[in-house]
Amino acid sequence: MEDRRIKIGLIGLGTVGSGVYKTLESFEEIEIVKIAVKNKNKNRNIQNLDYSLLTEDPYEIVNNPEIDIVCELIGGINPAFELIEKSIKQGKHIVTANKELLAKKGEEIFNFAEKYNKVILYEAAVAGGIPIIMPIKTILAGNKINKLEAILNGTTNYILTKMDTENSSYDEVLKESQTLGYAEADPTSDVEGYDAAYKITTLATLAFKQKIRIEDVYREGITKIRSEDMKAANDLGYKIKLIASAKMDDENCADVRVHPMLIPKNSTLAHINYVTNAVSLTGHPVGHITLSGPGAGEFPTASSVVGDILAIATEIKTTDYPLPMMRCNHNKIAKCINILDTQNKYYLSLNAKNNKGVIGNIGNICAENDISLESIVQKYVCSDNTADITVITETCCEKNMQNAVKAFNESEFINKVNNLIRVQI
Ligand SMILES: NC(=O)c1ccc[n+]([C@@H]2O[C@H](COP(=O)([O-])OP(=O)(O)OC[C@H]3O[C@@H](n4cnc5c(N)ncnc54)[C@H](OP(=O)(O)O)[C@@H]3O)[C@@H](O)[C@H]2O)c1
């Protein structure tokens, strides 16, 4: 076995990069030889930082023949994609935390890495500090996984938890989250579900061993959730969470999506609050397991990145073909169902005129669209002589539900469809 220090280059020294730098200080066998940043003169909250390692030119890492492993920790597609491809070409293994890149360009970079006999590891990209990628590739490899349900975005889980516990509006909690640094100034990627969609794309690809394309993932964010929905859900025995899910049916057709969901209060995911993330997985022979923990942050994410670095470092001292089990080449594109053809249960909140026959009209519209009702609740009449009516349907087809919503919008009995949220089945 070679006895030498493994040399790495960090591209990016932000939240994740700083955690990686600080964590690697205690690993003598790993040497950081260069760190690329955007602005060398920026103040950094790293006590023992060797500023002589910093460069504003990431190609000083990419083209450095001494470097064994490149850690891409800048995010986004460009220049991350080009830097990874060029690093692989220069003979380097890759560790990345870049969920967007993996979801949009995963197939390309994995095939490229394989061509050059290099490894790309990405434990931090899906659930931050929760180990889920390595377990699926290794100790769970004997399973046929057919279902994943997960909370993969801390910002939206924080907002929904606060709305639930404090009875606050989405706008109020978002503003507070931005002040506290839990939400970005531009929160779109989190609150519209893009971040969770990137993550479930990568996770489902790995779990189903078939390529899930990001364009086949249905996505809906949390911006339309009202405190009234939170309260109504609670009264009915549910919590509302942004759930990223992936299912594979017996005909090998995948259903991958991100949207708010009513989940029973006693379910495991209903207890995952604030910025905590969780992944529930069902497979054979393991059955059902849930892993939960910190999905983001300097040190939890560094834990995963450093784990990946050490896995590669140990291998490259001993073999020319490292980590065969952990390579990724799922090129078969999965057949995916259109959301309109899926079967779901629904929570429907309607604002109705306080007229006789309203409940009958709601029942008729549902019946005309082949939708059976599990419950229908009207608690009181508001001062403007309208009433909020909450409906829970039985399982029915999304297409039928959308047609029913159209009919409610046109009904003389209904003022407004307040919200339509899917319910876990
Ligand atoms: N933050 C988390 O908790 C978390 C969790 C899981 C995954 N991730 C993923 O990890 C990656 C990094 O996230 P982060 O939160 O650490 O980002 P961040 O705090 O914004 O840091 C980005 C770093 O990249 C550097 N950088 C940007 N463009 C560059 C360029 N062209 N060349 C060289 N350096 C460049 C920046 O330099 P300056 O410092 O000079 O500005 C900064 O150090 C992203 O892919 C993200 O999705 C993050």
The ligand as a Tripos MOL2 file, in Angstrom:
@<TRIPOS>MOLECULE
LIG
   48    52     1     0     0
SMALL
NO_CHARGES

@<TRIPOS>ATOM
      1 N1        -25.1070   25.2840    2.3710 N.am      1 LIG1
      2 C1        -25.5400   24.0540    2.6420 C.2       1 LIG1
      3 O1        -25.9500   23.7520    3.7610 O.2       1 LIG1
      4 C2        -25.5290   22.9980    1.5510 C.ar      1 LIG1
      5 C3        -26.0300   21.7250    1.8380 C.ar      1 LIG1
      6 C4        -25.9820   20.7160    0.8620 C.ar      1 LIG1
      7 C5        -25.4410   21.0250   -0.3770 C.ar      1 LIG1
      8 N2        -24.9860   22.2860   -0.6400 N.ar      1 LIG1
      9 C6        -24.4000   22.5520   -1.9540 C.3       1 LIG1
     10 O2        -23.0200   22.8290   -1.7730 O.3       1 LIG1
     11 C7        -22.5640   23.7340   -2.7620 C.3       1 LIG1
     12 C8        -21.9280   24.9450   -2.0790 C.3       1 LIG1
     13 O3        -22.9060   25.5760   -1.2750 O.3       1 LIG1
     14 P1        -22.5200   26.7060   -0.1930 P.3       1 LIG1
     15 O4        -23.7510   26.9030    0.6220 O.co2     1 LIG1
     16 O5        -21.2430   26.3820    0.4730 O.co2     1 LIG1
     17 O6        -22.3200   27.9710   -1.1550 O.3       1 LIG1
     18 P2        -21.7140   29.3830   -0.7710 P.3       1 LIG1
     19 O7        -21.6880   29.5810    0.6970 O.co2     1 LIG1
     20 O8        -22.4090   30.3890   -1.6320 O.co2     1 LIG1
     21 O9        -20.1900   29.2710   -1.2550 O.3       1 LIG1
     22 C9        -19.8270   29.1980   -2.5900 C.3       1 LIG1
     23 C10       -18.3090   29.2750   -2.6680 C.3       1 LIG1
     24 O10       -17.9250   29.1380   -4.0220 O.3       1 LIG1
     25 C11       -17.0060   30.1850   -4.3650 C.3       1 LIG1
     26 N3        -17.1760   30.4410   -5.7870 N.ar      1 LIG1
     27 C12       -18.3040   30.8010   -6.4500 C.ar      1 LIG1
     28 N4        -18.0660   30.8950   -7.7840 N.ar      1 LIG1
     29 C13       -16.7670   30.5750   -7.9490 C.ar      1 LIG1
     30 C14       -15.9120   30.4970   -9.0710 C.ar      1 LIG1
     31 N5        -16.3500   30.7450  -10.3080 N.pl3     1 LIG1
     32 N6        -14.6310   30.1270   -8.8790 N.ar      1 LIG1
     33 C15       -14.1450   29.8870   -7.6300 C.ar      1 LIG1
     34 N7        -14.9180   29.9220   -6.5230 N.ar      1 LIG1
     35 C16       -16.1990   30.2890   -6.6840 C.ar      1 LIG1
     36 C17       -17.3730   31.3420   -3.4700 C.3       1 LIG1
     37 O11       -16.2650   32.2150   -3.3370 O.3       1 LIG1
     38 P3        -16.2820   33.4750   -2.3280 P.3       1 LIG1
     39 O12       -16.2470   32.8670   -0.9510 O.co2     1 LIG1
     40 O13       -15.0460   34.2200   -2.6450 O.co2     1 LIG1
     41 O14       -17.5440   34.2140   -2.6080 O.co2     1 LIG1
     42 C18       -17.7270   30.5950   -2.1820 C.3       1 LIG1
     43 O15       -16.5620   30.3510   -1.4390 O.3       1 LIG1
     44 C19       -23.7910   24.0480   -3.6150 C.3       1 LIG1
     45 O16       -23.8280   23.1690   -4.7110 O.3       1 LIG1
     46 C20       -24.9490   23.7540   -2.6910 C.3       1 LIG1
     47 O17       -26.1360   23.4210   -3.3750 O.3       1 LIG1
     48 C21       -25.0150   23.2720    0.3000 C.ar      1 LIG1
@<TRIPOS>BOND
     1     1     2 1
     2     2     3 2
     3     2     4 1
     4     4     5 ar
     5     4    48 ar
     6     5     6 ar
     7     6     7 ar
     8     7     8 ar
     9     8     9 1
    10     8    48 ar
    11     9    10 1
    12     9    46 1
    13    10    11 1
    14    11    12 1
    15    11    44 1
    16    12    13 1
    17    13    14 1
    18    14    15 2
    19    14    16 1
    20    14    17 1
    21    17    18 1
    22    18    19 2
    23    18    20 1
    24    18    21 1
    25    21    22 1
    26    22    23 1
    27    23    24 1
    28    23    42 1
    29    24    25 1
    30    25    26 1
    31    25    36 1
    32    26    27 ar
    33    26    35 ar
    34    27    28 ar
    35    28    29 ar
    36    29    30 ar
    37    29    35 ar
    38    30    31 1
    39    30    32 ar
    40    32    33 ar
    41    33    34 ar
    42    34    35 ar
    43    36    37 1
    44    36    42 1
    45    37    38 1
    46    38    39 2
    47    38    40 1
    48    38    41 1
    49    42    43 1
    50    44    45 1
    51    44    46 1
    52    46    47 1
@<TRIPOS>SUBSTRUCTURE
     1 LIG1         1 GROUP 0 **** ****
